[in-house]
Amino acid sequence: MRGNTKSVVVAAVMGMLVALPADASAQARTWKDVQVADIETMGEKFVGLARAFDEADYDWRPMEGVRSVREVLALAVAEAHLFPGLWGGTPPAGAAQGFGPEMERVAPMSRTDMIAELESSFAFFASNVRGMSDQQRMAEGAFFGTAMPNHAVIASALGDMHEHLGQLIAYARANEVVPPWSS
């Protein structure tokens, strides 16, 4: 595994462990359970931030050439819909093929529709991972050209999505929007 990919996987694992509920140590949890819980928690945070921003602020960006709030939310939807394709999943009906086209489909949505799309995309993503067999999770896959077992592809995808969640949190703080879980 290349150093950069290894770092992404380690960061994703650490992020997922931090995201576990307080009573998680009392429960037997599989790696799949941890990943599904992380997807669900991350989805709640994206949705919470989408609700916390006024729709007028959806087009705010910190500077030219950087994604706007709307574009980060659209990217989260696109990734939740399309990352499962990296390990053999099929995007949901209505999703565009490819990250760019899916972002273009989602970005013009109203705040209300964006929130609904975030909710459904993260539910789809969690359901896809939850429904995988151990054999599917251990099968060889790739994350943007780097070969690894599918469970590691999922961890790498989650690491990428956590990066965008952090980006959106920074946008919120720059706009004096308080993330709902930290108030």
C-alpha positions as CSV (number, residue, x, y, z in Angstrom):
1,M,0.0,0.0,0.0
2,R,1.4,3.4,-0.9
3,G,2.0,5.8,2.0
4,N,-0.7,8.3,1.1
5,T,-3.4,5.6,0.8
6,K,-2.2,4.0,4.0
7,S,-2.6,7.4,5.7
8,V,-6.1,7.8,4.4
9,V,-7.1,4.3,5.6
10,V,-5.6,4.9,9.1
11,A,-7.2,8.4,9.3
12,A,-10.6,6.9,8.3
13,V,-10.3,4.1,10.9
14,M,-9.4,6.6,13.6
15,G,-12.3,8.9,12.6
16,M,-14.7,5.9,12.7
17,L,-13.6,4.9,16.1
18,V,-14.1,8.4,17.4
19,A,-17.6,8.4,15.9
20,L,-18.7,5.3,17.8
21,P,-21.5,5.8,20.4
22,A,-20.4,5.8,24.1
23,D,-21.9,2.3,24.7
24,A,-20.1,0.8,21.7
25,S,-17.4,-0.8,23.9
26,A,-20.2,-2.9,25.6
27,Q,-21.3,-4.3,22.2
28,A,-19.6,-6.7,19.9
29,R,-19.1,-4.7,16.7
30,T,-17.8,-5.9,13.4
31,W,-15.8,-3.8,11.0
32,K,-18.9,-3.5,8.8
33,D,-20.9,-2.3,11.8
34,V,-18.3,0.4,12.5
35,Q,-18.4,1.5,8.8
36,V,-22.2,1.6,8.7
37,A,-22.3,3.6,12.0
38,D,-19.7,6.0,10.6
39,I,-21.7,6.5,7.4
40,E,-24.9,7.2,9.4
41,T,-23.2,9.6,11.7
42,M,-21.5,11.4,8.9
43,G,-24.8,11.7,7.0
44,E,-26.5,13.2,10.1
45,K,-23.7,15.8,10.3
46,F,-23.9,16.7,6.6
47,V,-27.7,17.0,6.9
48,G,-27.4,19.0,10.1
49,L,-25.0,21.5,8.5
50,A,-27.2,21.7,5.3
51,R,-30.1,22.7,7.6
52,A,-27.9,25.1,9.7
53,F,-26.9,27.2,6.6
54,D,-29.4,29.6,5.2
55,E,-30.2,28.9,1.6
56,A,-28.7,32.3,0.7
57,D,-25.4,31.1,2.0
58,Y,-25.3,27.9,-0.1
59,D,-23.4,29.8,-2.8
60,W,-20.8,31.2,-0.4
61,R,-17.2,30.1,-1.1
62,P,-14.1,31.1,0.8
63,M,-12.4,32.3,-2.4
64,E,-12.5,31.9,-6.2
65,G,-11.7,28.4,-7.5
66,V,-12.9,26.7,-4.3
67,R,-16.1,24.7,-3.9
68,S,-19.1,26.6,-2.5
69,V,-21.3,25.2,0.3
70,R,-23.7,24.0,-2.3
71,E,-21.0,22.2,-4.3
72,V,-19.6,20.5,-1.1
73,L,-23.1,19.3,-0.3
74,A,-23.6,18.1,-3.9
75,L,-20.3,16.3,-3.8
76,A,-21.3,14.5,-0.6
77,V,-24.5,13.3,-2.4
78,A,-22.5,12.3,-5.5
79,E,-20.0,10.3,-3.4
80,A,-22.7,8.6,-1.3
81,H,-24.5,7.6,-4.5
82,L,-21.5,6.6,-6.6
83,F,-18.8,5.3,-4.2
84,P,-20.6,1.9,-3.9
85,G,-19.9,1.4,-7.6
86,L,-16.2,1.1,-6.7
87,W,-17.1,-2.3,-5.0
88,G,-19.7,-3.5,-7.4
89,G,-22.8,-1.6,-6.2
90,T,-25.3,0.0,-8.5
91,P,-26.2,3.7,-8.1
92,P,-29.8,4.4,-7.2
93,A,-32.4,5.2,-9.9
94,G,-32.2,8.8,-11.0
95,A,-28.5,9.3,-10.1
96,A,-26.4,10.5,-13.0
97,Q,-23.4,8.4,-14.2
98,G,-20.1,9.9,-13.0
99,F,-19.2,12.3,-10.2
100,G,-19.3,15.5,-12.3
101,P,-22.7,14.7,-13.9
102,E,-24.2,13.7,-10.5
103,M,-22.9,16.9,-8.9
104,E,-24.4,18.9,-11.8
105,R,-27.7,17.1,-11.2
106,V,-27.8,17.9,-7.5
107,A,-26.1,21.3,-7.2
108,P,-29.1,23.4,-8.5
109,M,-31.5,21.9,-6.0
110,S,-33.3,24.0,-3.4
111,R,-32.2,23.8,0.2
112,T,-35.2,21.6,1.0
113,D,-34.5,19.2,-1.9
114,M,-30.7,19.2,-1.1
115,I,-31.5,18.1,2.4
116,A,-33.8,15.3,1.2
117,E,-31.2,14.2,-1.3
118,L,-28.5,14.1,1.4
119,E,-30.8,12.0,3.6
120,S,-31.6,9.5,0.9
121,S,-28.0,9.3,-0.4
122,F,-26.5,8.5,3.0
123,A,-29.3,6.0,3.7
124,F,-28.5,4.4,0.3
125,F,-24.8,4.3,1.1
126,A,-25.3,2.8,4.5
127,S,-27.7,0.2,3.2
128,N,-25.3,-0.8,0.4
129,V,-22.4,-1.4,2.9
130,R,-24.8,-3.1,5.4
131,G,-26.0,-5.5,2.7
132,M,-22.5,-6.6,1.7
133,S,-21.5,-10.2,2.5
134,D,-18.1,-11.0,4.1
135,Q,-17.0,-12.4,0.7
136,Q,-17.9,-9.2,-1.1
137,R,-16.1,-7.1,1.5
138,M,-12.9,-9.2,1.2
139,A,-13.0,-9.3,-2.7
140,E,-10.3,-7.3,-4.5
141,G,-11.3,-3.8,-5.4
142,A,-9.6,-0.5,-6.1
143,F,-9.9,3.1,-4.8
144,F,-9.1,5.3,-7.8
145,G,-6.5,2.9,-9.2
146,T,-5.0,1.6,-6.0
147,A,-5.8,-2.1,-5.5
148,M,-7.1,-3.2,-2.1
149,P,-9.8,-5.3,-0.5
150,N,-13.3,-3.8,-0.7
151,H,-13.5,-3.2,3.0
152,A,-10.4,-1.0,2.6
153,V,-12.0,0.7,-0.4
154,I,-14.9,1.6,1.8
155,A,-12.6,2.9,4.5
156,S,-10.8,5.1,1.9
157,A,-14.1,6.4,0.6
158,L,-15.1,7.3,4.2
159,G,-11.8,9.1,4.7
160,D,-12.4,11.2,1.6
161,M,-15.9,12.0,2.8
162,H,-14.7,13.0,6.2
163,E,-12.3,15.5,4.5
164,H,-15.4,17.2,2.8
165,L,-17.3,17.2,6.1
166,G,-14.3,19.0,7.7
167,Q,-14.4,21.4,4.8
168,L,-18.1,22.1,5.4
169,I,-17.5,22.6,9.1
170,A,-14.8,25.1,8.3
171,Y,-17.2,26.9,6.0
172,A,-19.8,26.9,8.8
173,R,-17.4,28.4,11.3
174,A,-16.3,31.1,8.8
175,N,-19.9,32.1,8.4
176,E,-20.7,32.0,12.1
177,V,-22.9,28.9,11.6
178,V,-22.8,26.7,14.6
179,P,-22.8,23.0,13.8
180,P,-25.9,21.6,15.5
181,W,-24.0,18.9,17.4
182,S,-21.6,21.4,19.0
183,S,-24.1,23.9,20.4
